[in-house]
Amino acid sequence: MKKPSSKIREEIAKLQEQLKHAETREAERIGRIALRAGLGEIEIEETELQVAFEELAKRFRGGKAGTSGRKGAGESSPGSGQSEALASVATSGGTTEA
Protein backbone atom coordinates (compact mmCIF):
# COMPACT_ATOMS: atom_id res chain seq x y z
CA MET A 1 0.00 0.00 0.00
CA LYS A 2 1.31 3.43 -0.93
CA LYS A 3 1.76 6.14 1.67
CA PRO A 4 -0.31 9.29 1.32
CA SER A 5 1.62 12.42 0.43
CA SER A 6 0.83 14.00 3.81
CA LYS A 7 2.57 11.11 5.61
CA ILE A 8 5.62 11.45 3.37
CA ARG A 9 5.75 15.20 4.07
CA GLU A 10 5.66 14.50 7.82
CA GLU A 11 8.56 12.07 7.46
CA ILE A 12 10.53 14.60 5.42
CA ALA A 13 9.92 17.29 8.06
CA LYS A 14 11.15 14.94 10.81
CA LEU A 15 14.26 14.05 8.80
CA GLN A 16 14.98 17.73 8.13
CA GLU A 17 14.77 18.42 11.86
CA GLN A 18 17.11 15.51 12.59
CA LEU A 19 19.54 16.84 9.97
CA LYS A 20 19.42 20.31 11.52
CA HIS A 21 20.24 18.91 14.97
CA ALA A 22 23.06 16.74 13.59
CA GLU A 23 24.60 19.71 11.76
CA THR A 24 24.37 21.82 14.92
CA ARG A 25 26.16 19.14 16.96
CA GLU A 26 28.88 18.84 14.30
CA ALA A 27 29.34 22.61 14.11
CA GLU A 28 29.62 22.92 17.88
CA ARG A 29 32.17 20.09 18.01
CA ILE A 30 34.31 21.62 15.26
CA GLY A 31 33.99 25.06 16.83
CA ARG A 32 35.17 23.83 20.23
CA ILE A 33 38.17 22.13 18.64
CA ALA A 34 39.01 25.24 16.62
CA LEU A 35 38.87 27.43 19.73
CA ARG A 36 41.09 25.05 21.70
CA ALA A 37 43.56 25.17 18.81
CA GLY A 38 43.68 28.97 19.13
CA LEU A 39 41.84 29.82 15.94
CA GLY A 40 39.60 32.31 17.71
CA GLU A 41 42.54 34.64 18.17
CA ILE A 42 43.61 34.82 14.53
CA GLU A 43 42.09 37.35 12.14
CA ILE A 44 41.49 36.04 8.62
CA GLU A 45 38.92 36.45 5.86
CA GLU A 46 36.08 33.95 6.03
CA THR A 47 36.54 32.90 2.40
CA GLU A 48 40.21 32.14 3.00
CA LEU A 49 39.29 30.07 6.04
CA GLN A 50 36.63 28.22 4.04
CA VAL A 51 39.26 27.25 1.47
CA ALA A 52 41.59 26.04 4.21
CA PHE A 53 38.82 23.93 5.76
CA GLU A 54 38.07 22.42 2.35
CA GLU A 55 41.77 21.55 1.90
CA LEU A 56 41.86 20.06 5.38
CA ALA A 57 38.78 17.95 4.69
CA LYS A 58 40.30 16.77 1.42
CA ARG A 59 43.51 15.84 3.23
CA PHE A 60 41.70 13.72 5.79
CA ARG A 61 39.56 12.09 3.11
CA GLY A 62 42.75 10.98 1.39
CA GLY A 63 42.49 13.44 -1.48
CA LYS A 64 46.14 14.50 -1.40
CA ALA A 65 48.67 11.82 -2.26
CA GLY A 66 51.58 11.41 0.12
CA THR A 67 49.94 13.20 3.04
CA SER A 68 49.96 11.14 6.20
CA GLY A 69 49.04 13.89 8.62
CA ARG A 70 52.50 13.82 10.22
CA LYS A 71 55.56 15.87 9.39
CA GLY A 72 59.13 14.79 9.75
CA ALA A 73 61.78 17.03 11.32
CA GLY A 74 62.21 20.10 9.15
CA GLU A 75 59.60 18.92 6.67
CA SER A 76 57.09 21.41 5.36
CA SER A 77 53.92 20.77 3.42
CA PRO A 78 51.97 23.00 1.01
CA GLY A 79 49.09 23.19 3.51
CA SER A 80 51.26 24.27 6.44
CA GLY A 81 49.57 27.69 6.49
CA GLN A 82 46.19 26.13 7.13
CA SER A 83 46.12 27.13 10.79
CA GLU A 84 46.06 30.78 9.81
CA ALA A 85 43.29 30.20 7.30
CA LEU A 86 41.20 28.23 9.77
CA ALA A 87 41.05 31.13 12.18
CA SER A 88 38.54 33.08 10.13
CA VAL A 89 35.71 30.75 11.07
CA ALA A 90 36.21 31.42 14.73
CA THR A 91 36.73 35.17 14.30
CA SER A 92 33.84 35.60 11.87
CA GLY A 93 31.37 35.00 14.66
CA GLY A 94 29.41 32.63 12.45
CA THR A 95 28.84 28.96 12.92
CA THR A 96 30.28 26.32 10.68
CA GLU A 97 27.75 24.23 8.88
CA ALA A 98 29.04 21.03 7.49
C-alpha positions as CSV (number, residue, x, y, z in Angstrom):
1,M,0.0,0.0,0.0
2,K,1.3,3.4,-0.9
3,K,1.8,6.1,1.7
4,P,-0.3,9.3,1.3
5,S,1.6,12.4,0.4
6,S,0.8,14.0,3.8
7,K,2.6,11.1,5.6
8,I,5.6,11.5,3.4
9,R,5.7,15.2,4.1
10,E,5.7,14.5,7.8
11,E,8.6,12.1,7.5
12,I,10.5,14.6,5.4
13,A,9.9,17.3,8.1
14,K,11.2,14.9,10.8
15,L,14.3,14.0,8.8
16,Q,15.0,17.7,8.1
17,E,14.8,18.4,11.9
18,Q,17.1,15.5,12.6
19,L,19.5,16.8,10.0
20,K,19.4,20.3,11.5
21,H,20.2,18.9,15.0
22,A,23.1,16.7,13.6
23,E,24.6,19.7,11.8
24,T,24.4,21.8,14.9
25,R,26.2,19.1,17.0
26,E,28.9,18.8,14.3
27,A,29.3,22.6,14.1
28,E,29.6,22.9,17.9
29,R,32.2,20.1,18.0
30,I,34.3,21.6,15.3
31,G,34.0,25.1,16.8
32,R,35.2,23.8,20.2
33,I,38.2,22.1,18.6
34,A,39.0,25.2,16.6
35,L,38.9,27.4,19.7
36,R,41.1,25.0,21.7
37,A,43.6,25.2,18.8
38,G,43.7,29.0,19.1
39,L,41.8,29.8,15.9
40,G,39.6,32.3,17.7
41,E,42.5,34.6,18.2
42,I,43.6,34.8,14.5
43,E,42.1,37.3,12.1
44,I,41.5,36.0,8.6
45,E,38.9,36.4,5.9
46,E,36.1,33.9,6.0
47,T,36.5,32.9,2.4
48,E,40.2,32.1,3.0
49,L,39.3,30.1,6.0
50,Q,36.6,28.2,4.0
51,V,39.3,27.2,1.5
52,A,41.6,26.0,4.2
53,F,38.8,23.9,5.8
54,E,38.1,22.4,2.4
55,E,41.8,21.6,1.9
56,L,41.9,20.1,5.4
57,A,38.8,18.0,4.7
58,K,40.3,16.8,1.4
59,R,43.5,15.8,3.2
60,F,41.7,13.7,5.8
61,R,39.6,12.1,3.1
62,G,42.8,11.0,1.4
63,G,42.5,13.4,-1.5
64,K,46.1,14.5,-1.4
65,A,48.7,11.8,-2.3
66,G,51.6,11.4,0.1
67,T,49.9,13.2,3.0
68,S,50.0,11.1,6.2
69,G,49.0,13.9,8.6
70,R,52.5,13.8,10.2
71,K,55.6,15.9,9.4
72,G,59.1,14.8,9.8
73,A,61.8,17.0,11.3
74,G,62.2,20.1,9.2
75,E,59.6,18.9,6.7
76,S,57.1,21.4,5.4
77,S,53.9,20.8,3.4
78,P,52.0,23.0,1.0
79,G,49.1,23.2,3.5
80,S,51.3,24.3,6.4
81,G,49.6,27.7,6.5
82,Q,46.2,26.1,7.1
83,S,46.1,27.1,10.8
84,E,46.1,30.8,9.8
85,A,43.3,30.2,7.3
86,L,41.2,28.2,9.8
87,A,41.1,31.1,12.2
88,S,38.5,33.1,10.1
89,V,35.7,30.7,11.1
90,A,36.2,31.4,14.7
91,T,36.7,35.2,14.3
92,S,33.8,35.6,11.9
93,G,31.4,35.0,14.7
94,G,29.4,32.6,12.5
95,T,28.8,29.0,12.9
96,T,30.3,26.3,10.7
97,E,27.7,24.2,8.9
98,A,29.0,21.0,7.5
